[in-house]
Amino acid sequence: MGRLVHLGIHVEDMERAKKFYGEVFGWSFQDWSDFAGMPYLGA
């Protein structure tokens, strides 16, 4: 099986989502909003 490359998760509360996914999966986040032209984070 290949590796996960892209997964979009739409959320209403970005800070809450960052806290949840950071705790559950150990993810850290990078702000890619300037590149995307909208609020957008890479994990």
Contact map, one row per residue, 1 for C-alpha under 8 A:
1110000000000000000000000000000000000000000
1111000000000000000000000000000000000000000
1111100000000000000000000000000000000000000
0111111000000000000000000000000000000000000
0011111000000000000000000000000000000000000
0001111100000000000000000000000000000000000
0001111110000000000000000000000000000000000
0000011111000000000000000000000000000000000
0000001111100000000000000000000000000000000
0000000111110000000000000000000000000000000
0000000011111100100000000000000000000000000
0000000001111100000000000000000000000000000
0000000000111111100000000000000000000000000
0000000000111111110000000000000000000000000
0000000000001111111000000000000000000000000
0000000000001111111100000000000000000000000
0000000000101111111110000000000000000000000
0000000000000111111111000000100000000000000
0000000000000011111111100000000000000000000
0000000000000001111111110000000000000000000
0000000000000000111111111110000000000000000
0000000000000000011111111111000000000000000
0000000000000000001111111110000000000000000
0000000000000000000111111110000000000000000
0000000000000000000011111110000000000000000
0000000000000000000011111111000000000000000
0000000000000000000011111111100000000000001
0000000000000000000001000111110000000000001
0000000000000000010000000011111000000000111
0000000000000000000000000001111100000000111
0000000000000000000000000000111111000011110
0000000000000000000000000000011111110011110
0000000000000000000000000000001111111111100
0000000000000000000000000000001111111100000
0000000000000000000000000000000111111000000
0000000000000000000000000000000111111111000
0000000000000000000000000000000011111110000
0000000000000000000000000000000011011111000
0000000000000000000000000000001110011111100
0000000000000000000000000000001110010111110
0000000000000000000000000000111110000011111
0000000000000000000000000000111100000001111
0000000000000000000000000011110000000000111
